Amino acid sequence: MNLKTIIAGALLAGTISSAQAADYVIDTGHASVNFRIQHLGYSWLEGRFNDFSGQFSYDAANPEAAQIAVTIKTPSIDSNHAERDKHLRGDDFLAVKAFPEATFESTAFTPAADGSAVLSGNLTLHGVTKAIDIQVSKVGEGKDPWGGYRAGFNGTTQLNLKDFDINYNLGPASDSVYLDLNVEGVRQ
């Protein structure tokens, strides 16, 4: 589920309001790539990817030129249940031995009048690359107590598992996975 890691980085890229172009590295200690999917239509299964990295650049004077790249280590999937995680890492779902990483690279950033934005890009998951859109909003930005400068964003997107050749049948209510991304970047 590389998508989470990719998406988390992507979210950051679009809404930074600093006056100059800046490059940021995702602070993974203050970021998360989360997912949720219905389990058989009866409840929600939530989890995260614990190992991801990424960077983004943003120029408030030219936000449409924002760029982001994120890599998620798919074996780091964590649903808080060891046996389920083993199944999710296997061939029915992520096939992490064959596809140990998921990546996201942005292709466009489209700000809206209300301050939100759409981050578009290519997500590669399970060996398949598809164009996706992530709904992004800025959380905040400013100086940190250690003399650095940070910017934070959140975003969400919905993925159809079959689009990424993940065909395990958990019923029609479980065809889609939702990614919830929280990203904090440190300006370089």
Contacts in CASP RR format, 6 or more apart in sequence:
PFRMAT RR
TARGET T0000
AUTHOR 0000-0000-0000
METHOD contacts of the structure
MODEL  1
MNLKTIIAGALLAGTISSAQAADYVIDTGHASVNFRIQHLGYSWLEGRFN
DFSGQFSYDAANPEAAQIAVTIKTPSIDSNHAERDKHLRGDDFLAVKAFP
EATFESTAFTPAADGSAVLSGNLTLHGVTKAIDIQVSKVGEGKDPWGGYR
AGFNGTTQLNLKDFDINYNLGPASDSVYLDLNVEGVRQ
1 33 0 8 1.000
1 35 0 8 1.000
1 49 0 8 1.000
1 72 0 8 1.000
1 74 0 8 1.000
1 77 0 8 1.000
1 88 0 8 1.000
1 94 0 8 1.000
1 102 0 8 1.000
1 125 0 8 1.000
1 177 0 8 1.000
1 179 0 8 1.000
2 49 0 8 1.000
2 71 0 8 1.000
2 72 0 8 1.000
2 74 0 8 1.000
2 99 0 8 1.000
2 101 0 8 1.000
2 102 0 8 1.000
2 103 0 8 1.000
2 104 0 8 1.000
2 123 0 8 1.000
2 124 0 8 1.000
2 125 0 8 1.000
3 33 0 8 1.000
3 35 0 8 1.000
3 72 0 8 1.000
3 102 0 8 1.000
3 104 0 8 1.000
3 123 0 8 1.000
3 125 0 8 1.000
3 132 0 8 1.000
3 157 0 8 1.000
3 159 0 8 1.000
3 177 0 8 1.000
3 179 0 8 1.000
4 33 0 8 1.000
4 34 0 8 1.000
4 35 0 8 1.000
4 48 0 8 1.000
4 49 0 8 1.000
4 52 0 8 1.000
4 72 0 8 1.000
4 102 0 8 1.000
4 179 0 8 1.000
4 181 0 8 1.000
5 33 0 8 1.000
5 49 0 8 1.000
5 52 0 8 1.000
5 53 0 8 1.000
5 54 0 8 1.000
5 70 0 8 1.000
5 71 0 8 1.000
5 72 0 8 1.000
5 73 0 8 1.000
5 102 0 8 1.000
5 104 0 8 1.000
6 70 0 8 1.000
6 71 0 8 1.000
6 72 0 8 1.000
6 102 0 8 1.000
6 103 0 8 1.000
6 104 0 8 1.000
6 105 0 8 1.000
6 123 0 8 1.000
6 124 0 8 1.000
7 33 0 8 1.000
7 70 0 8 1.000
7 104 0 8 1.000
7 123 0 8 1.000
7 132 0 8 1.000
7 134 0 8 1.000
7 155 0 8 1.000
7 157 0 8 1.000
7 179 0 8 1.000
7 181 0 8 1.000
8 26 0 8 1.000
8 31 0 8 1.000
8 32 0 8 1.000
8 33 0 8 1.000
8 52 0 8 1.000
8 70 0 8 1.000
8 181 0 8 1.000
8 182 0 8 1.000
8 183 0 8 1.000
9 26 0 8 1.000
9 31 0 8 1.000
9 54 0 8 1.000
9 56 0 8 1.000
9 68 0 8 1.000
9 69 0 8 1.000
9 70 0 8 1.000
9 104 0 8 1.000
9 181 0 8 1.000
9 183 0 8 1.000
10 56 0 8 1.000
10 68 0 8 1.000
10 70 0 8 1.000
10 104 0 8 1.000
10 106 0 8 1.000
10 119 0 8 1.000
10 121 0 8 1.000
10 134 0 8 1.000
10 136 0 8 1.000
10 181 0 8 1.000
11 119 0 8 1.000
11 134 0 8 1.000
11 136 0 8 1.000
11 153 0 8 1.000
11 154 0 8 1.000
11 155 0 8 1.000
11 181 0 8 1.000
11 182 0 8 1.000
11 183 0 8 1.000
12 24 0 8 1.000
12 26 0 8 1.000
12 56 0 8 1.000
12 58 0 8 1.000
12 68 0 8 1.000
12 151 0 8 1.000
12 152 0 8 1.000
12 153 0 8 1.000
12 183 0 8 1.000
12 184 0 8 1.000
12 185 0 8 1.000
13 56 0 8 1.000
13 57 0 8 1.000
13 58 0 8 1.000
13 66 0 8 1.000
13 67 0 8 1.000
13 68 0 8 1.000
13 106 0 8 1.000
13 109 0 8 1.000
13 119 0 8 1.000
13 153 0 8 1.000
14 56 0 8 1.000
14 58 0 8 1.000
14 63 0 8 1.000
14 66 0 8 1.000
14 68 0 8 1.000
14 109 0 8 1.000
14 111 0 8 1.000
14 117 0 8 1.000
14 119 0 8 1.000
14 136 0 8 1.000
14 138 0 8 1.000
14 153 0 8 1.000
15 58 0 8 1.000
15 63 0 8 1.000
15 111 0 8 1.000
15 115 0 8 1.000
15 116 0 8 1.000
15 117 0 8 1.000
15 136 0 8 1.000
15 137 0 8 1.000
15 138 0 8 1.000
15 153 0 8 1.000
16 22 0 8 1.000
16 24 0 8 1.000
16 58 0 8 1.000
16 60 0 8 1.000
16 66 0 8 1.000
16 138 0 8 1.000
16 141 0 8 1.000
16 151 0 8 1.000
16 153 0 8 1.000
17 60 0 8 1.000
17 138 0 8 1.000
17 141 0 8 1.000
18 58 0 8 1.000
18 60 0 8 1.000
18 141 0 8 1.000
18 149 0 8 1.000
18 151 0 8 1.000
18 187 0 8 1.000
19 60 0 8 1.000
19 61 0 8 1.000
20 59 0 8 1.000
20 60 0 8 1.000
20 61 0 8 1.000
21 57 0 8 1.000
21 58 0 8 1.000
21 59 0 8 1.000
21 61 0 8 1.000
21 62 0 8 1.000
22 57 0 8 1.000
22 58 0 8 1.000
22 59 0 8 1.000
22 149 0 8 1.000
22 187 0 8 1.000
22 188 0 8 1.000
23 55 0 8 1.000
23 56 0 8 1.000
23 57 0 8 1.000
23 187 0 8 1.000
23 188 0 8 1.000
24 55 0 8 1.000
24 56 0 8 1.000
24 57 0 8 1.000
24 58 0 8 1.000
24 151 0 8 1.000
24 185 0 8 1.000
24 186 0 8 1.000
24 187 0 8 1.000
24 188 0 8 1.000
25 54 0 8 1.000
25 55 0 8 1.000
25 185 0 8 1.000
25 186 0 8 1.000
25 188 0 8 1.000
26 52 0 8 1.000
26 53 0 8 1.000
26 54 0 8 1.000
26 55 0 8 1.000
26 56 0 8 1.000
26 70 0 8 1.000
26 183 0 8 1.000
26 184 0 8 1.000
26 185 0 8 1.000
27 150 0 8 1.000
27 184 0 8 1.000
27 185 0 8 1.000
27 186 0 8 1.000
28 51 0 8 1.000
28 52 0 8 1.000
28 53 0 8 1.000
29 184 0 8 1.000
30 184 0 8 1.000
30 185 0 8 1.000
31 52 0 8 1.000
31 181 0 8 1.000
31 182 0 8 1.000
31 183 0 8 1.000
31 184 0 8 1.000
31 185 0 8 1.000
32 48 0 8 1.000
32 180 0 8 1.000
32 181 0 8 1.000
32 182 0 8 1.000
33 48 0 8 1.000
33 49 0 8 1.000
33 52 0 8 1.000
33 72 0 8 1.000
33 179 0 8 1.000
33 181 0 8 1.000
34 46 0 8 1.000
34 47 0 8 1.000
34 48 0 8 1.000
34 179 0 8 1.000
34 180 0 8 1.000
34 181 0 8 1.000
34 182 0 8 1.000
35 46 0 8 1.000
35 47 0 8 1.000
35 48 0 8 1.000
35 49 0 8 1.000
35 177 0 8 1.000
35 178 0 8 1.000
35 179 0 8 1.000
35 180 0 8 1.000
36 44 0 8 1.000
36 45 0 8 1.000
36 46 0 8 1.000
36 47 0 8 1.000
36 177 0 8 1.000
36 178 0 8 1.000
36 180 0 8 1.000
37 44 0 8 1.000
37 45 0 8 1.000
37 170 0 8 1.000
37 174 0 8 1.000
37 176 0 8 1.000
37 177 0 8 1.000
37 178 0 8 1.000
38 44 0 8 1.000
38 45 0 8 1.000
38 170 0 8 1.000
38 173 0 8 1.000
38 174 0 8 1.000
39 45 0 8 1.000
39 170 0 8 1.000
39 174 0 8 1.000
40 170 0 8 1.000
40 171 0 8 1.000
40 173 0 8 1.000
40 174 0 8 1.000
41 171 0 8 1.000
41 173 0 8 1.000
41 174 0 8 1.000
45 79 0 8 1.000
45 84 0 8 1.000
46 79 0 8 1.000
47 77 0 8 1.000
47 78 0 8 1.000
47 79 0 8 1.000
47 80 0 8 1.000
48 77 0 8 1.000
48 78 0 8 1.000
49 72 0 8 1.000
49 73 0 8 1.000
49 74 0 8 1.000
49 76 0 8 1.000
49 77 0 8 1.000
49 78 0 8 1.000
50 76 0 8 1.000
50 77 0 8 1.000
50 78 0 8 1.000
51 72 0 8 1.000
51 73 0 8 1.000
51 75 0 8 1.000
51 76 0 8 1.000
52 70 0 8 1.000
52 71 0 8 1.000
52 72 0 8 1.000
52 73 0 8 1.000
52 76 0 8 1.000
53 70 0 8 1.000
53 71 0 8 1.000
54 68 0 8 1.000
54 69 0 8 1.000
54 70 0 8 1.000
54 71 0 8 1.000
55 68 0 8 1.000
55 69 0 8 1.000
56 66 0 8 1.000
56 67 0 8 1.000
56 68 0 8 1.000
56 69 0 8 1.000
56 106 0 8 1.000
56 185 0 8 1.000
57 66 0 8 1.000
57 67 0 8 1.000
57 68 0 8 1.000
58 66 0 8 1.000
58 151 0 8 1.000
59 65 0 8 1.000
59 66 0 8 1.000
63 109 0 8 1.000
63 111 0 8 1.000
63 117 0 8 1.000
64 108 0 8 1.000
64 109 0 8 1.000
64 110 0 8 1.000
64 111 0 8 1.000
65 109 0 8 1.000
66 106 0 8 1.000
66 109 0 8 1.000
66 119 0 8 1.000
67 106 0 8 1.000
68 104 0 8 1.000
68 105 0 8 1.000
68 106 0 8 1.000
68 119 0 8 1.000
69 103 0 8 1.000
69 104 0 8 1.000
69 105 0 8 1.000
69 106 0 8 1.000
70 103 0 8 1.000
70 104 0 8 1.000
71 101 0 8 1.000
71 102 0 8 1.000
71 103 0 8 1.000
72 101 0 8 1.000
72 102 0 8 1.000
72 103 0 8 1.000
73 100 0 8 1.000
73 101 0 8 1.000
74 89 0 8 1.000
74 94 0 8 1.000
74 96 0 8 1.000
74 99 0 8 1.000
74 100 0 8 1.000
74 101 0 8 1.000
74 102 0 8 1.000
75 89 0 8 1.000
75 96 0 8 1.000
75 100 0 8 1.000
77 85 0 8 1.000
77 88 0 8 1.000
77 89 0 8 1.000
77 94 0 8 1.000
77 96 0 8 1.000
78 85 0 8 1.000
79 85 0 8 1.000
79 88 0 8 1.000
87 93 0 8 1.000
88 94 0 8 1.000
89 96 0 8 1.000
90 96 0 8 1.000
90 97 0 8 1.000
92 168 0 8 1.000
93 166 0 8 1.000
93 168 0 8 1.000
94 126 0 8 1.000
94 166 0 8 1.000
95 126 0 8 1.000
98 127 0 8 1.000
99 125 0 8 1.000
99 126 0 8 1.000
99 127 0 8 1.000
102 123 0 8 1.000
102 124 0 8 1.000
102 125 0 8 1.000
102 126 0 8 1.000
103 123 0 8 1.000
103 124 0 8 1.000
104 121 0 8 1.000
104 122 0 8 1.000
104 123 0 8 1.000
104 124 0 8 1.000
104 132 0 8 1.000
105 121 0 8 1.000
105 122 0 8 1.000
106 119 0 8 1.000
106 120 0 8 1.000
106 121 0 8 1.000
107 120 0 8 1.000
107 121 0 8 1.000
107 122 0 8 1.000
107 131 0 8 1.000
108 118 0 8 1.000
108 119 0 8 1.000
108 120 0 8 1.000
108 121 0 8 1.000
109 117 0 8 1.000
109 118 0 8 1.000
109 119 0 8 1.000
109 120 0 8 1.000
110 117 0 8 1.000
110 118 0 8 1.000
110 120 0 8 1.000
111 117 0 8 1.000
112 118 0 8 1.000
115 137 0 8 1.000
115 138 0 8 1.000
116 135 0 8 1.000
116 136 0 8 1.000
116 137 0 8 1.000
117 135 0 8 1.000
117 136 0 8 1.000
117 137 0 8 1.000
118 133 0 8 1.000
118 134 0 8 1.000
118 135 0 8 1.000
118 136 0 8 1.000
119 133 0 8 1.000
119 134 0 8 1.000
119 136 0 8 1.000
120 131 0 8 1.000
120 132 0 8 1.000
120 133 0 8 1.000
120 134 0 8 1.000
121 131 0 8 1.000
121 132 0 8 1.000
121 133 0 8 1.000
122 129 0 8 1.000
122 130 0 8 1.000
122 131 0 8 1.000
122 132 0 8 1.000
123 129 0 8 1.000
123 130 0 8 1.000
123 131 0 8 1.000
123 132 0 8 1.000
123 159 0 8 1.000
125 159 0 8 1.000
125 164 0 8 1.000
126 164 0 8 1.000
126 165 0 8 1.000
126 166 0 8 1.000
127 164 0 8 1.000
127 165 0 8 1.000
128 163 0 8 1.000
128 164 0 8 1.000
128 165 0 8 1.000
130 163 0 8 1.000
130 164 0 8 1.000
132 157 0 8 1.000
132 159 0 8 1.000
133 157 0 8 1.000
134 155 0 8 1.000
134 156 0 8 1.000
134 157 0 8 1.000
134 179 0 8 1.000
134 181 0 8 1.000
135 155 0 8 1.000
135 156 0 8 1.000
135 157 0 8 1.000
136 153 0 8 1.000
136 154 0 8 1.000
136 155 0 8 1.000
137 153 0 8 1.000
137 154 0 8 1.000
137 155 0 8 1.000
138 151 0 8 1.000
138 152 0 8 1.000
138 153 0 8 1.000
139 152 0 8 1.000
139 153 0 8 1.000
139 154 0 8 1.000
139 182 0 8 1.000
140 151 0 8 1.000
140 152 0 8 1.000
140 153 0 8 1.000
141 149 0 8 1.000
141 150 0 8 1.000
141 151 0 8 1.000
141 152 0 8 1.000
142 149 0 8 1.000
142 150 0 8 1.000
142 151 0 8 1.000
143 149 0 8 1.000
143 150 0 8 1.000
144 150 0 8 1.000
144 186 0 8 1.000
148 186 0 8 1.000
148 187 0 8 1.000
149 186 0 8 1.000
149 187 0 8 1.000
150 184 0 8 1.000
150 185 0 8 1.000
150 186 0 8 1.000
150 187 0 8 1.000
151 184 0 8 1.000
151 185 0 8 1.000
151 187 0 8 1.000
152 182 0 8 1.000
152 183 0 8 1.000
152 184 0 8 1.000
152 185 0 8 1.000
153 181 0 8 1.000
153 182 0 8 1.000
153 183 0 8 1.000
154 180 0 8 1.000
154 181 0 8 1.000
154 182 0 8 1.000
154 183 0 8 1.000
155 180 0 8 1.000
155 181 0 8 1.000
155 182 0 8 1.000
156 178 0 8 1.000
156 179 0 8 1.000
156 180 0 8 1.000
156 181 0 8 1.000
157 178 0 8 1.000
157 179 0 8 1.000
158 176 0 8 1.000
158 177 0 8 1.000
158 178 0 8 1.000
158 179 0 8 1.000
159 176 0 8 1.000
159 177 0 8 1.000
159 178 0 8 1.000
159 179 0 8 1.000
160 175 0 8 1.000
160 176 0 8 1.000
161 167 0 8 1.000
161 168 0 8 1.000
161 175 0 8 1.000
161 176 0 8 1.000
161 177 0 8 1.000
162 175 0 8 1.000
END
